[in-house]
Amino acid sequence: MSRAFTNEDDYVEALPDRPVSEHANLVTERGLAMIDEALAAARQAYGEAQAASDREALAAARRDLHYWNARRATAQLRAPAPDATVVQFGHAVTIVREDGRQQTFRIVGEDEADPAKGSISYVSPLAQSLLGKRIGDTVRAGKDDAEITAIA
């Protein structure tokens, strides 16, 4: 039906899809659980928006539901090998920067990453410099170098 025959107050433009990364959707067990929780929340929001006939909320919920369905469908659960001698996806890595600051980061999937809470995406520059390295190796951490002091 043409928009000319609809009430303009009822018209809600479809929201664009949330961008989905072109990288493999690697996830930890926690990351998979987070995706499942987000998918459940999106399903609930969609149902509530339908029940309330709220077109704006329905459009937002539809977009989130599409995104989380795609992320769940492509999720590849990865657990690090028990041997923590080489940095792998899922490991927590402690580094000491040139200025003496010690930081620990867990290398996780893109949806799970939260640098402020110590988790970084495996596709981030820091994670890329850490992967495959060992304790004692020096890596690029931002504009400075840092030494790996622990892998767990």
C-alpha positions as a LaTeX table, in Angstrom:
\begin{tabular}{lrrr}
\hline
Residue & $x$ (\AA) & $y$ (\AA) & $z$ (\AA) \\
\hline
Met1 & 0.00 & 0.00 & 0.00 \\
Ser2 & 1.27 & 3.46 & $-0.81$ \\
Arg3 & 2.19 & 5.79 & 2.04 \\
Ala4 & $-0.35$ & 8.21 & 0.59 \\
Phe5 & $-3.08$ & 6.00 & 2.04 \\
Thr6 & $-1.68$ & 5.67 & 5.55 \\
Asn7 & $-1.94$ & 7.88 & 8.56 \\
Glu8 & 1.45 & 9.61 & 8.88 \\
Asp9 & 1.34 & 9.24 & 12.65 \\
Asp10 & 1.23 & 5.44 & 12.19 \\
Tyr11 & 4.19 & 5.28 & 9.81 \\
Val12 & 7.47 & 4.09 & 11.31 \\
Glu13 & 10.48 & 3.77 & 9.05 \\
Ala14 & 12.27 & 0.45 & 9.28 \\
Leu15 & 15.54 & 0.71 & 11.17 \\
Pro16 & 18.71 & $-0.31$ & 9.35 \\
Asp17 & 20.22 & $-3.63$ & 10.37 \\
Arg18 & 22.94 & $-3.59$ & 12.98 \\
Pro19 & 26.25 & $-4.21$ & 11.22 \\
Val20 & 27.56 & $-7.75$ & 11.57 \\
Ser21 & 31.32 & $-8.21$ & 11.60 \\
Glu22 & 33.01 & $-9.96$ & 8.71 \\
His23 & 35.30 & $-11.78$ & 11.16 \\
Ala24 & 34.59 & $-15.30$ & 12.40 \\
Asn25 & 32.19 & $-15.17$ & 15.36 \\
Leu26 & 34.44 & $-16.87$ & 17.93 \\
Val27 & 32.92 & $-17.03$ & 21.41 \\
Thr28 & 33.87 & $-18.21$ & 24.87 \\
Glu29 & 31.34 & $-20.11$ & 26.99 \\
Arg30 & 30.52 & $-16.82$ & 28.72 \\
Gly31 & 30.21 & $-15.06$ & 25.36 \\
Leu32 & 27.77 & $-17.71$ & 24.11 \\
Ala33 & 25.70 & $-17.30$ & 27.28 \\
Met34 & 25.68 & $-13.52$ & 26.76 \\
Ile35 & 24.41 & $-13.98$ & 23.19 \\
Asp36 & 21.69 & $-16.34$ & 24.43 \\
Glu37 & 20.63 & $-13.79$ & 27.07 \\
Ala38 & 20.56 & $-10.95$ & 24.53 \\
Leu39 & 18.54 & $-13.12$ & 22.13 \\
Ala40 & 16.02 & $-13.96$ & 24.87 \\
Ala41 & 15.74 & $-10.27$ & 25.79 \\
Ala42 & 15.19 & $-9.34$ & 22.14 \\
Arg43 & 12.46 & $-11.99$ & 21.81 \\
Gln44 & 10.76 & $-10.68$ & 24.93 \\
Ala45 & 10.99 & $-7.05$ & 23.74 \\
Tyr46 & 9.56 & $-8.08$ & 20.37 \\
Gly47 & 6.60 & $-9.84$ & 22.02 \\
Glu48 & 5.94 & $-6.89$ & 24.32 \\
Ala49 & 6.09 & $-4.42$ & 21.43 \\
Gln50 & 3.66 & $-6.57$ & 19.43 \\
Ala51 & 1.26 & $-6.80$ & 22.37 \\
Ala52 & 1.41 & $-3.04$ & 22.90 \\
Ser53 & 1.12 & $-2.30$ & 19.16 \\
Asp54 & 4.15 & $-0.03$ & 19.59 \\
Arg55 & 5.57 & 0.28 & 16.09 \\
Glu56 & 8.75 & 2.09 & 17.10 \\
Ala57 & 9.57 & $-0.48$ & 19.79 \\
Leu58 & 8.67 & $-3.24$ & 17.35 \\
Ala59 & 11.11 & $-1.88$ & 14.75 \\
Ala60 & 13.91 & $-1.67$ & 17.34 \\
Ala61 & 13.15 & $-5.15$ & 18.70 \\
Arg62 & 12.99 & $-6.60$ & 15.18 \\
Arg63 & 16.43 & $-5.14$ & 14.43 \\
Asp64 & 17.93 & $-6.53$ & 17.66 \\
Leu65 & 16.27 & $-9.91$ & 17.12 \\
His66 & 17.71 & $-10.14$ & 13.60 \\
Tyr67 & 21.20 & $-9.23$ & 14.87 \\
Trp68 & 21.26 & $-11.67$ & 17.80 \\
Asn69 & 19.76 & $-14.49$ & 15.70 \\
Ala70 & 22.58 & $-14.00$ & 13.19 \\
Arg71 & 25.23 & $-13.89$ & 15.92 \\
Arg72 & 23.84 & $-17.04$ & 17.58 \\
Ala73 & 23.67 & $-18.90$ & 14.27 \\
Thr74 & 27.31 & $-18.11$ & 13.46 \\
Ala75 & 28.78 & $-18.51$ & 16.96 \\
Gln76 & 31.81 & $-20.82$ & 17.10 \\
Leu77 & 32.51 & $-21.92$ & 20.67 \\
Arg78 & 36.25 & $-21.97$ & 21.36 \\
Ala79 & 37.99 & $-22.96$ & 24.55 \\
Pro80 & 41.71 & $-22.43$ & 25.00 \\
Ala81 & 43.90 & $-25.49$ & 25.30 \\
Pro82 & 44.71 & $-26.28$ & 28.95 \\
Asp83 & 48.38 & $-25.60$ & 28.20 \\
Ala84 & 48.81 & $-21.88$ & 28.87 \\
Thr85 & 52.34 & $-21.52$ & 27.51 \\
Val86 & 51.20 & $-19.71$ & 24.34 \\
Val87 & 48.55 & $-16.96$ & 24.28 \\
Gln88 & 45.31 & $-18.19$ & 22.69 \\
Phe89 & 41.71 & $-17.07$ & 22.33 \\
Gly90 & 40.07 & $-17.22$ & 25.77 \\
His91 & 43.26 & $-16.71$ & 27.78 \\
Ala92 & 43.83 & $-13.96$ & 30.31 \\
Val93 & 47.17 & $-12.29$ & 29.64 \\
Thr94 & 49.04 & $-10.03$ & 32.04 \\
Ile95 & 51.39 & $-7.44$ & 30.59 \\
Val96 & 53.70 & $-4.90$ & 32.16 \\
Arg97 & 54.04 & $-1.67$ & 30.20 \\
Glu98 & 57.24 & 0.37 & 29.93 \\
Asp99 & 55.90 & 2.84 & 32.53 \\
Gly100 & 55.46 & $-0.02$ & 35.04 \\
Arg101 & 51.67 & $-0.36$ & 34.75 \\
Gln102 & 50.47 & $-3.94$ & 34.98 \\
Gln103 & 47.29 & $-4.86$ & 33.12 \\
Thr104 & 45.43 & $-8.11$ & 32.54 \\
Phe105 & 43.21 & $-8.69$ & 29.52 \\
Arg106 & 41.10 & $-11.70$ & 28.55 \\
Ile107 & 40.94 & $-12.31$ & 24.79 \\
Val108 & 37.31 & $-12.92$ & 23.83 \\
Gly109 & 34.81 & $-12.60$ & 20.97 \\
Glu110 & 33.65 & $-9.28$ & 19.58 \\
Asp111 & 30.26 & $-9.20$ & 21.33 \\
Glu112 & 31.80 & $-10.07$ & 24.70 \\
Ala113 & 34.63 & $-7.55$ & 24.57 \\
Asp114 & 34.59 & $-4.77$ & 27.16 \\
Pro115 & 38.05 & $-3.19$ & 27.53 \\
Ala116 & 36.97 & $-1.18$ & 30.59 \\
Lys117 & 36.31 & $-4.52$ & 32.32 \\
Gly118 & 39.48 & $-6.20$ & 31.05 \\
Ser119 & 38.23 & $-8.15$ & 28.04 \\
Ile120 & 39.37 & $-7.39$ & 24.51 \\
Ser121 & 38.20 & $-8.66$ & 21.14 \\
Tyr122 & 40.45 & $-11.17$ & 19.46 \\
Val123 & 40.50 & $-8.92$ & 16.38 \\
Ser124 & 41.76 & $-5.87$ & 18.30 \\
Pro125 & 45.33 & $-4.72$ & 17.60 \\
Leu126 & 46.45 & $-5.57$ & 21.16 \\
Ala127 & 44.98 & $-9.09$ & 21.01 \\
Gln128 & 46.54 & $-9.61$ & 17.59 \\
Ser129 & 49.95 & $-8.68$ & 19.00 \\
Leu130 & 49.46 & $-11.07$ & 21.97 \\
Leu131 & 48.17 & $-14.17$ & 20.18 \\
Gly132 & 50.84 & $-16.84$ & 19.76 \\
Lys133 & 53.28 & $-15.17$ & 22.16 \\
Arg134 & 54.81 & $-16.56$ & 25.36 \\
Ile135 & 55.71 & $-15.28$ & 28.83 \\
Gly136 & 58.71 & $-12.99$ & 28.50 \\
Asp137 & 57.88 & $-11.91$ & 24.94 \\
Thr138 & 57.61 & $-8.21$ & 24.20 \\
Val139 & 54.57 & $-6.97$ & 22.28 \\
Arg140 & 53.28 & $-3.67$ & 20.97 \\
Ala141 & 50.64 & $-2.28$ & 23.37 \\
Gly142 & 49.34 & 0.98 & 21.97 \\
Lys143 & 52.25 & 3.32 & 21.31 \\
Asp144 & 54.61 & 1.50 & 23.70 \\
Asp145 & 55.98 & $-1.96$ & 24.21 \\
Ala146 & 54.94 & $-4.31$ & 27.01 \\
Glu147 & 56.23 & $-7.60$ & 28.35 \\
Ile148 & 53.97 & $-10.62$ & 28.85 \\
Thr149 & 54.35 & $-11.73$ & 32.47 \\
Ala150 & 51.50 & $-14.26$ & 32.85 \\
Ile151 & 49.08 & $-16.36$ & 30.80 \\
Ala152 & 46.09 & $-18.06$ & 32.38 \\
\hline
\end{tabular}
